[in-house]
Amino acid sequence: MADSNFIDYVKFCSRSGSGGAGSAHFRREKHVPKGGPDGGDGGRGGHIILRGNSQLWTLLHLKFRKHVIAEGGKGGEGGRRKGRDGKDIVLEVPLGTVAKDAETGEVRFEVNADGEEIILTSGGRGGLGNDHFKTSTNQAPHYAQPGEDGIEEWIVLELKLLADVGLVGFPNAGKSTLLSSISAAKPEIGDYPFTTLVPNLGVVGYRDDKSFVMADIPGIIEGASEGKGLGLRFLRHIERNSILLFLVPADAESIKEQYGILLKELEEYNPELLDKRRILAVSKSDMLDEELMNEMRADLPEGIECIFISSVSQYNLDKLKDSLYQAIIE
């Protein structure tokens, strides 16, 4: 994980700028010995702003930025001159980035549109100059407002991948092999659990130059919703997928049982995931003959489309792509 370019979690200290102080200045010119108060307002402190960028897919560029500090506003001046506002700091983030309070875990907002700008940490307001405080009974106020302090807080940014199809399955179910077979993605493939340690995205070509995006999510194990295995770290990526493709190998002891466990983990993490369209693919089916497939169909879960496939022999991959694309456009 340390040498991976895919970073979907960063934590940093966000400090906005303090507002500038108002000025307690009096107009003093030749022939105008008592010109009255003319102190200007202080400038606003700089904001910390998140901006969506559709060209980014990772938070890698923020990984080593532990402190983000905006500029403070300048003080007001005589002649009702307002102080300069502090310079804002704009952090470019991928679409699907969620901002949270690091201490409470409270979700602040989610950036979903390219070019969308949302203030993460607001700068302090500038103080009012003494010109604002003159009255009929106090025509020469010698005071002005100080600037408002900036805010310092610890922020967590989490990324949820956006894809049309999310691959869901236990470790070593053949998800990476499938993705590499039907797209140009080249994820690491091995015959041992947890080969995939970061999500991989692949663009799947379809008929008539159409395409859709598939995400290979690192394998789920029983108890993942409680933090076991890779746990909650990657379950959040499934939330932004339109279709969930469950992958269970043909040599599983019970396809129905494995599918039920996967479904239970998703439900415990977020019950709304069960509202998404689901398709079940039985991988590694090149070892089966037609008679054995017919026998296994009796043990398949009900209420979900099931397709026997083989990524190695390309068996039924076109049929799978047909089903996925049809589900996407419906």
N, C-alpha and C positions, 0 to 999 in steps of 0.2 A: 504493500500500500504506500510505503514511503516514497517509492520512486515512480508512482503513477501520476499521469497528468490529469486524471479525472478527480477533481476535488469537488465534493458536493456539500461540504460543511466547513464554515469558518466562524471564528469567534474573535471579536476585536473590541477595543474601547473606542467609543464614538463620543467626541467632545465638540460641541458647537461653540461658536464664538460668543463672547460677552458683548452686550450692547455698549456703545460709547456714551459717555456722560454728556448731559446737556450743559450748555454754557451759561454762566451767570454774568454776562457782559453788558456794559452800558454804552450807549452811543455817545462818543465824545469827539466832536469836530469843532473847528474854528467857528465861532459865533453860535455854537450849539453846546453850551456848557452842561446843560441838563437834558440830554436827548432822550432819556428813558431807557428801559431795558430792551436789548436787541440780541439776546443770547440765542443761538441756534440749537436745534435738537441734535442729539448724538445719533450716530449711524447704527443700523441693526447689525447684530453679530451674524457671522456666516452660518448657513445651514449645512447639514450633511444630507445629501440627496441620493437616492437610488434611481438609476435610469435603466429601463429595459433595453437590451440589445439582442436582436434575433441572431446575430452572427456569433454570439458566445454560447458555449455549451458546458462550461465548467467555471468554478470559482477559483481556479488556480492562481489567477493574477492577484487575488486578495489573500492568499494563503499566508504570506509572511508580513502582511501589513497589520500589525497588532494594535497600532494607535492611529486613529484618523482624527486630526485636529483642524478645525476651521479657524479662520482669521477673525479677530475681534473687530467691532465697529470703532470708528474714530470719533473723538469728541466733537461737539458742536463748536462753532466759532461766532464771533461778533458779526453784526450785520445780518443776523438771522440765517447765517450759513450753516446748513446741515452737514454733519460729519459723514464721511464716506462709509457705506455699508461694508461689512466684512465680506471677503470673497467666499462664495459657497464652494464646497467640495462635492463633486458629482462622481459617484461610483457606478461604473457600468456593470450590469449584472445580466445573466441569462434569463430568458423568460421562464417563469415557474419558480423564481426565487422567493422564498418566504422569510420575512424578517421577524425575529422573536426577541423578547426580553430575556437575556441570558439568566437572570436571577429567578424570575417567576415562570418562565416558559410561555408567557402570554404571546399569542400571535398578533403582531401589529398589522401586517398587511401582506399581500402577495403581488408581485410584479408580473403581469401577464401580457402586456402589449409592447411592441417595439416602439421605443421613443417615449414611453410613459415615464413620467418623473413623479416620485413621491418623496416628501420630506421625511427622513428617518429621525433626525434629531434637530429640533428647531433652535435657531440662534436667538440670543437674548435681545429684547427690545431696547432701542436707544432711549436715553433719558430726554425729557422735555427741557428746553431752555427756559430761562427766567422770563422770556417774553410771554409765555403762556400763563404766568401767574400774576400778572399785573391786574389790579382791580381799582375801583374808584377810591377805595380806602387805603390801598397799598400800591402806590404807583411806581415804587422802586424796589421790587423784591430782589433780595441779595442771595437768593438760593435757586437751585435748579435740580432736576432729578438726576440721580446717578443711573448709569446703564444697568439693565437687568443681566444677571449672571448667565453664562452659558450653561448647558446641561452636559454632564458627563455620565455615560452609562455603558454597560457592556451589552453588546448585541451579538446574536447568533443569526447567521444566514444559512438557510438550508435550500438545496436545489431539488426540485421534483422534475424529473425528465418528462418531456412532452412527446408522446409517440401515439401512433394509431393503434398499434397492437403491442401488448405487454406479455412476455413469455413468463409463465408461472409454473414452477415445478421444483421437485426435490433436487438436491445436488446430484450431478452425474445422470440427469434424465435425458441429456442430449440436446439441451437448449442452444448451446454455443454451436454445435454441429449443424443444427437446423438453420441458424442464422447465417452461418458461413456458406450454406448450400444454396440459399435462395436470395442472398444479397452479396454485396461486395465487401461486407465487414469481415475482418479477420481476427476474431477473438481467440484467446488462448484456449486450446482444446486438449484435454487429457482424460485418461480413464480412472480418475480419482476424484473424490468429492471436493467441492469448493475450488475447482480450477478457475472459475470466474470470480474475481474479487471486486470488480467494479462493473457497473452497468455498461453494456455496449449497444450502440445504435447502428442499424443497418437500413438502407433504402432498398425495398423489395420492388424490382421491376415487374410490371404487369402488362396485360395486353394493351395494344394501341398506345404505347408510350405512357401509360398510366403507372403510378407507383404509390406505395405507402411506406410508412416508417415503422419498423419493428424494434423493440427494446428487449434485450436479453438481461433479465434481472437476476442477480446472484441467488443461488438456490436457497429455498426456504426449508427449514426443518420444523418438526413438531415443537411448539413452544416458542417459535420465532416472535409471536406477538408479545411475549413476555421478555424479549431481549435475548433469547438463547440463539446460539450460532451467530450469524451475522445480524440476526434480530431486526430491530426497528430501523437499523441504518439504511436498509434498502427497500423496506416495505412501502415507504412513502412514494417511491418512484412509480408504483403501480397505480396510485391515485389519479394520475393525469393521462392514463392510457384509455382510449375509447373502447377497445376490445381486449378481453383477457383470454389468451390462448394457454390452456392448461396442457402440460406435457407430462405424460406418464409412460414409462418404458413398458414394452410388451412383456418383459420378464419379471415384472412386479408380482408379488404374491397375490395381491388383490387390487385391480385397477380402481374399482369402486371405492375401496377403503382409502387408498392414497389420495384420490380426488376429494373424498370427504374431509380428510385431514387438512389438505391445502385450503379448501373452502372455509373450514372452521378457523384457521389462522387468519385469513383475510377478514372474516366476520368479526373476530375479536379485536383486530386492529382498527377496522373502520367498517361498520355495518353497511354503509352506503356503497361499498365496493360490490356488494351482491346485486346491486341494481344494474351493473354493467353487463353487456352482452358477453356470453361465455361460449367457447368452443373447446372441445377436448380432442387432443391428438394423441394417439397411441404410437409412440416412437419405437424404433428398432424392430419394425414389423417385417423386415426382410427375412427374419428367421422363422416366419410363420407361413403355413400354406392356407389355402382358402377354407379347408375343413376346420382347421384350428381357429381361424378368425371367426367363423360362424359359431363355434362353441363358446368363444370368449365374449361374443356379443351379448350373451345371456347375463354376463356379470358386469356389463357396462352400466354406469349411472343413468337414470332416467331423466328426461326433460332437458337434455343437452345434446347438441350435435356432436357425434363422435366419428373420427376419421383415422383409419390405420395408415401410418406413413413410415417411410424409411429415408432418412437424409442421405445415407450412403448410396443406396440404389436408386434414389430419386422417386421411389414409389409413392404415388398419390400426392406429390408436392403441388402439381398444378391444380388438383382438386382442392387442396387446402387453401391455396392462394385465391381460388374462385370464391370459396366460402368466406374467407377473411375480407376480401374486397367488397363482396355483397353485404356483409354485416356492417362495414364501415359506411357505405353510402345509404343504407336504410335509415 
